[in-house]
Amino acid sequence: MSTYAFRAVDLTGVPARGEMDASSKSVVSDQLRQRGLIVLDISEKREAMKLENIFQRFKSVNLRALAVFSRQFATLIASGMPMLRSLYTLEQQTEDDMLREAIVSVRENVEAGSSIAQAMESQPGVFDPLYRSVVKAGEDSGRLEEALDRVATQLERLDALRRQVRSAMMYPAVVFSLALVVMIVVVAAIVPVFVGIFDQIAADHPGTDTSLPVMTQITVAISGFVTHQWYILVGLTVGGAYGFFRWKKTEKGRLQWDHLKLRIPRIGDVVQKVALARWSRTFGGMISSGVPILQAIDISGGTAGNAVIGEAMDEVYASVKRGGTIAGPMAGHAIFPPMVEHMVSVGEESGQLETMLGKIADFYEAEVDAKIKALTALIEPIMIIVVGSVVGFIVISMYLPIFSLYDKIK
C-alpha cells in the first residue's frame, strides 16, 4: 500500500487537498468520486528510506493512548465543539507520535470532505477494521460520541488484558534470559580455563591415562562450538527466527501455530481463555454499537488474536448468511466450550446477545487472571530446576576429571 497526494474540487468549485493510503491511483480516484469530488491530480508520495521509517513499520499504536483519544474525542463532540476544531485540539495534546500523525491525516481528509470513518480508512495501522466499523455505525446513527465511548471502553479492557498477560510473563522471561547469558559466559569463558588445566596435566604426565569422562567431553565440545563456531550458532538462530516468522505470517502457518499453542499443556488453556475473552468482548461491543451482524462476525473473528477462532467464525458467517444461528456452528469447534455455545444460544433466543457476550468476556477475563497466577507459580520452580540442572551438569563435568586425574597420577 502506498501514500497518494491528491488535488480535487467539489461541485461548487471549492478546492480540496489531502493524502490517502491505497493500493493504486484508481482506488484513490474511485474513493474521491464517491465523495462527490472532481479529481484534478493524483501523485504517489515517495518518502526516503530513513531509519525511523523502517522502524515505523514494526511499530504499533499504543492501545491506552488510542483509548484516551477516543474518550476525549467523544467528550469534545458531546460538548458541541465542531469536528475539525476537536481534531485540531486532539492533535495538539496527543503525546503518541504515531497517533498524532494519524489524527493529522484524518483531519486533512475531513477538511477535504470525507466522513470520519472514511478518513480513518487512510490509517489502517492505527484504526483497525473494528474501530472503523464502530465509528461508521455511530456516524450513520447520529450517535458518534456514544460509539467512541464504547470503543474507548473496549480498548481499555483489551489493553488491561494484554498488560496482564505481559506482566505475568515478564518475570520468567527475565530469569530465563539472565540464566542463558550466565550459561553462555560460563561455557565460553570458564570452561576453556579448565580445558587448559586438563591439557597441562596431560602434557606433564605423558604415560598416564588422561582421557576425560563423557560428561566433560560433552561440555568441552559445546564450549568449543560456542567459542570457535559461534557464527554457525548465530546464523542458525537468525535463519530459524526469520523462517519461523515468515511461516507464521502465512495463513496456513498462522493457523497451524495457533492450533499448536492450544495443545501445549496448561499454556494452551490460558491461550484459549485469552482468545475467547477478546473475541466475546469485541463481538459484543460491535453488536451494541449497531454494527451489522455479518460484519461484526467477520471482524470479531479476525481480531480475536487466534486463527482457530477466525476459522470457526467463517462457518458462523456462512450459517448466518443462510439464515441460520450463530451458536449452531460453534458446537463443532473445540475452541468454544459448551458454556459459551449455550450462552450465545440463549442470547440469540432472548435478543440479549450483546449482554451474554459481555458476561462471557467478564468470566474469561477473571479466569485468565487466575490461570496466569497459577501458571506463574508453576513456571518458577520448573525454571529453577532446569537452570540448576544445567549449571550443576557443567560444574560436575569440570571437577570430575580433576579428581579422576589426581587419583590416576597418585
C-alpha positions in Angstrom: 0.0 0.0 0.0 1.3 3.5 -1.0 0.5 7.0 0.0 -1.0 9.3 -2.7 -1.4 13.0 -2.6 -4.5 14.3 -4.4 -6.0 17.7 -5.6 -9.6 17.9 -6.3 -12.6 20.3 -6.3 -16.2 19.8 -5.3 -19.3 20.6 -7.4 -19.2 24.2 -6.2 -15.6 24.7 -7.2 -14.1 24.6 -3.6 -10.6 23.1 -3.8 -9.7 20.1 -1.7 -6.3 18.6 -0.9 -5.1 15.6 1.1 -3.4 12.3 1.3 -4.7 8.8 1.2 -3.2 5.3 1.6 -4.4 2.9 -1.2 -3.2 0.1 -3.4 -3.4 2.1 -6.6 -4.3 5.5 -8.1 -7.6 4.1 -9.4 -8.6 3.2 -5.9 -7.9 6.8 -4.8 -9.8 8.1 -7.7 -12.9 5.9 -7.0 -13.0 7.0 -3.4 -12.8 10.7 -4.3 -15.6 10.3 -6.8 -17.7 8.6 -4.1 -17.3 11.7 -2.0 -18.6 13.9 -4.9 -15.2 15.4 -5.8 -13.8 16.1 -9.2 -10.2 14.8 -9.4 -7.6 17.2 -10.7 -4.3 15.4 -9.8 -3.1 12.2 -8.0 0.5 11.6 -7.4 2.3 8.9 -5.3 4.2 10.3 -2.4 7.7 8.8 -2.0 9.5 9.0 1.3 13.2 8.5 1.8 14.1 5.2 3.4 15.2 6.7 6.7 16.0 4.6 9.7 13.0 5.9 11.6 10.7 5.0 8.7 12.0 1.4 8.7 11.4 1.0 12.4 7.9 2.6 12.0 6.8 -0.4 10.0 7.3 -2.6 13.1 5.6 -0.1 15.5 2.0 -0.4 16.6 -0.2 2.2 18.2 -0.4 2.3 22.0 -3.9 1.0 22.9 -4.0 3.1 26.1 -3.3 6.3 24.0 -5.9 5.3 21.5 -8.4 4.7 24.2 -7.7 8.2 25.7 -8.0 9.8 22.3 -11.4 8.1 21.7 -12.7 9.1 25.2 -11.6 12.7 24.7 -13.0 12.8 21.1 -16.3 11.7 22.4 -16.3 14.3 25.1 -15.5 17.1 22.7 -18.2 16.1 20.3 -20.8 15.8 23.1 -19.9 19.3 24.2 -20.9 20.7 20.8 -17.4 21.5 19.6 -17.1 21.4 15.8 -15.5 18.3 14.3 -12.4 20.0 12.8 -11.7 22.0 15.9 -12.0 18.8 18.0 -9.4 17.1 15.8 -7.1 20.1 16.0 -7.3 20.0 19.8 -6.6 16.3 20.0 -3.8 16.7 17.5 -2.1 19.2 19.7 -2.4 17.3 23.0 -1.7 13.7 21.9 1.7 12.6 23.1 2.0 9.4 21.0 3.8 10.3 17.7 2.2 7.6 15.6 -1.3 8.5 16.8 -0.7 12.2 16.3 0.3 11.6 12.6 -2.8 9.6 12.1 -5.0 12.4 13.6 -3.4 14.9 11.3 -4.2 12.7 8.3 -7.8 12.2 9.5 -8.2 15.9 10.0 -6.8 16.7 6.5 -9.2 14.2 4.9 -12.2 15.6 6.8 -11.2 19.0 5.6 -11.3 17.6 2.1 -14.9 16.4 2.6 -14.6 12.9 4.0 -16.5 11.5 6.8 -14.7 10.4 10.0 -14.9 6.7 9.1 -13.7 7.3 5.5 -10.9 9.5 6.8 -9.8 6.7 9.2 -9.6 4.2 6.4 -6.3 6.0 5.3 -4.7 5.0 8.6 -5.3 1.2 8.9 -2.3 0.7 11.1 -3.9 2.9 13.8 -7.6 2.5 13.2 -8.3 -1.2 12.6 -11.5 -2.6 11.0 -13.1 -3.0 14.4 -12.5 0.7 15.2 -13.7 2.0 11.8 -16.8 -0.2 11.8 -17.9 1.1 15.2 -17.2 4.7 14.2 -19.1 4.2 10.9 -22.1 2.8 12.8 -22.1 5.7 15.2 -21.9 8.2 12.3 -24.8 6.5 10.5 -27.0 6.5 13.6 -26.0 10.0 14.6 -24.5 8.8 17.9 -20.8 9.1 17.2 -20.0 10.2 20.8 -21.6 7.0 22.2 -19.8 4.8 19.7 -16.5 6.4 20.6 -17.2 5.9 24.3 -17.9 2.2 23.7 -14.8 1.7 21.6 -12.7 3.5 24.3 -14.1 1.2 27.0 -13.4 -1.8 24.8 -9.8 -0.7 24.1 -9.2 -0.1 27.8 -10.3 -3.6 28.6 -8.2 -5.1 25.8 -5.2 -3.1 27.0 -5.7 -4.3 30.6 -5.9 -7.9 29.4 -2.8 -7.5 27.3 -0.9 -5.9 30.1 -2.0 -8.7 32.5 -0.5 -11.4 30.3 2.7 -9.4 29.6 3.3 -8.6 33.3 2.8 -12.3 34.2 5.3 -13.5 31.6 7.9 -10.8 32.3 9.5 -12.4 35.4 10.0 -15.9 33.8 11.4 -14.2 30.6 13.9 -12.1 32.6 15.0 -15.0 34.7 15.4 -17.3 31.6 17.4 -14.5 29.7 19.8 -13.9 32.6 20.3 -17.6 33.1 21.0 -18.1 29.4 23.6 -15.2 29.5 25.3 -16.7 32.5 25.5 -20.2 31.0 26.9 -18.7 27.7 29.6 -16.8 29.8 30.4 -20.0 31.7 30.7 -22.2 28.6 32.6 -19.6 26.6 35.0 -18.2 29.3 35.3 -20.5 32.2 35.2 -23.9 30.6 38.3 -23.1 28.3 40.3 -22.4 31.5 39.6 -25.9 32.8 40.4 -27.3 29.4 43.8 -25.6 29.6 44.4 -27.2 33.0 43.5 -30.7 31.6 45.9 -30.2 28.7 48.6 -29.1 31.1 48.2 -32.2 33.3 48.2 -34.5 30.2 51.4 -32.8 29.0 53.1 -33.2 32.4 52.2 -36.9 32.7 52.6 -38.4 29.3 52.4 -42.0 30.5 49.2 -41.6 32.4 45.7 -42.2 31.0 44.3 -38.6 30.9 41.1 -39.4 29.0 38.2 -37.2 30.1 34.8 -38.5 31.3 31.8 -38.5 28.9 30.2 -35.6 30.8 33.3 -33.5 30.5 33.7 -34.3 26.8 30.2 -33.1 26.1 30.8 -29.8 28.0 34.1 -29.3 26.2 32.6 -30.0 22.8 29.8 -27.5 23.5 32.3 -24.9 24.7 34.5 -25.4 21.6 31.4 -24.9 19.3 30.3 -21.8 21.1 33.8 -20.2 21.1 35.0 -21.2 17.7 31.9 -21.8 15.6 29.7 -19.1 17.1 28.9 -17.7 13.7 27.1 -21.0 12.8 25.0 -20.7 16.0 24.2 -17.1 15.2 23.3 -17.9 11.6 21.1 -20.8 12.6 19.3 -18.7 15.2 18.8 -15.8 12.9 17.8 -18.0 10.0 15.4 -20.1 12.2 13.8 -17.0 13.6 13.4 -15.4 10.1 11.9 -18.7 8.7 9.6 -19.0 11.7 8.2 -15.5 11.4 7.8 -15.8 7.6 5.9 -19.1 8.1 3.8 -17.7 10.9 2.7 -14.7 8.7 1.2 -17.1 6.1 -2.5 -18.0 6.6 -1.7 -21.7 6.8 1.3 -21.2 9.2 -0.6 -18.9 11.5 -3.5 -21.5 11.7 -1.0 -24.3 12.5 0.8 -22.2 15.1 -2.4 -21.2 16.8 -3.5 -24.9 16.8 -0.1 -25.9 18.3 -0.4 -23.2 21.1 -3.8 -24.6 22.2 -2.3 -28.1 22.6 0.5 -27.0 24.9 -0.3 -28.3 28.5 -1.5 -25.6 30.8 -0.3 -22.8 28.5 -2.9 -23.8 25.9 -5.7 -23.3 28.4 -4.5 -19.7 29.0 -4.2 -19.0 25.3 -7.8 -20.3 24.7 -9.3 -18.2 27.5 -7.4 -15.0 26.4 -8.7 -15.5 22.8 -12.3 -16.1 24.0 -12.2 -13.0 26.2 -11.0 -10.9 23.3 -13.5 -12.4 20.8 -16.5 -12.1 23.1 -15.6 -8.5 24.2 -15.1 -7.4 20.5 -18.2 -9.2 19.2 -20.4 -7.8 22.0 -19.1 -4.3 21.6 -19.7 -4.2 17.9 -23.3 -5.5 18.2 -24.1 -3.0 20.9 -22.6 -0.2 18.7 -25.0 -1.1 15.9 -22.5 -2.8 13.5 -24.3 -5.2 11.1 -24.2 -8.7 12.4 -22.4 -10.2 9.4 -19.7 -7.5 9.6 -19.4 -8.0 13.3 -18.9 -11.7 12.9 -16.3 -11.2 10.2 -14.3 -8.6 12.1 -14.5 -10.3 15.6 -13.1 -13.5 14.1 -10.2 -11.6 12.5 -9.3 -9.6 15.7 -9.6 -12.4 18.3 -5.8 -13.0 18.2 -6.2 -16.6 17.3 -6.7 -18.0 13.8 -8.7 -21.0 15.1 -11.5 -18.7 16.2 -11.2 -16.9 12.9 -11.7 -20.3 11.1 -14.7 -21.1 13.3 -16.3 -17.6 12.7 -16.1 -18.2 8.9 -18.5 -21.1 9.4 -20.7 -18.9 11.7 -20.7 -16.2 9.0 -21.8 -18.7 6.4 -24.5 -20.0 8.7 -26.0 -16.6 9.5 -25.8 -15.6 5.8 -28.0 -18.7 5.1 -30.4 -17.7 7.8 -29.1 -20.0 10.5 -27.9 -19.3 14.0 -24.6 -18.2 15.5 -24.5 -20.8 18.2 -25.1 -23.8 15.8 -21.7 -23.9 14.0 -19.9 -23.1 17.3 -20.8 -26.6 18.7 -18.5 -28.3 16.1 -15.3 -26.4 17.3 -13.4 -27.3 20.4 -12.2 -23.8 20.8 -15.7 -22.9 22.1 -16.6 -24.6 25.4 -20.2 -25.8 25.8 -20.9 -22.9 28.2 -20.0 -20.3 25.5 -22.3 -22.1 23.0 -25.2 -22.3 25.4 -24.9 -18.6 26.5 -24.7 -17.4 22.9 -27.8 -19.5 22.1 -29.7 -18.1 25.0 -28.6 -14.6 24.0 -29.9 -15.2 20.4 -33.2 -16.5 21.6 -33.8 -13.7 24.1 -32.5 -10.9 22.0 -29.8 -10.1 24.6 -26.8 -11.4 22.6 -24.5 -8.4 23.5 -25.3 -8.8 27.2 -24.4 -12.5 27.1 -21.2 -11.8 25.2 -20.3 -9.2 27.8 -20.8 -11.8 30.6 -18.7 -14.3 28.7 -15.9 -11.7 28.4 -16.1 -10.9 32.1 -15.9 -14.6 33.1 -12.9 -15.4 30.9 -11.0 -12.3 31.9 -11.4 -13.4 35.5 -10.3 -16.9 34.5 -7.3 -15.5 32.7 -6.2 -13.7 35.9 -6.5 -16.9 38.0 -4.8 -19.2 35.4 -1.9 -16.8 34.8 -1.2 -16.6 38.6 -1.3 -20.4 38.8 0.9 -20.8 35.7 3.5 -18.3 37.0 3.6 -20.1 40.3 4.3 -23.4 38.4 6.9 -21.9 36.0 9.1 -20.5 38.7 10.1 -23.9 40.3 10.4 -25.5 36.9 12.9 -22.8 35.7 14.9 -23.1 39.0 15.1 -26.9 38.4 16.1 -26.6 34.8 18.7 -23.8 35.3 20.1 -25.6 38.4 20.4 -28.9 36.5 22.3 -27.2 33.6 24.7 -25.4 35.9 25.2 -28.5 38.1 26.0 -30.5 35.0 28.6 -28.0 33.9 30.2 -27.8 37.4 30.3 -31.6 37.9 31.6 -32.2 34.4 34.5 -29.8 35.1 35.5 -31.0 38.5 35.0 -34.7 37.9 38.2 -35.2 35.7 40.3 -33.2 38.3 39.6 -35.9 40.9 39.9 -38.7 38.4 43.3 -37.5 37.1 44.5 -36.9 40.6 43.8 -40.5 41.6 45.5 -41.8 38.4 48.6 -39.7 38.9 48.8 -40.6 42.6 
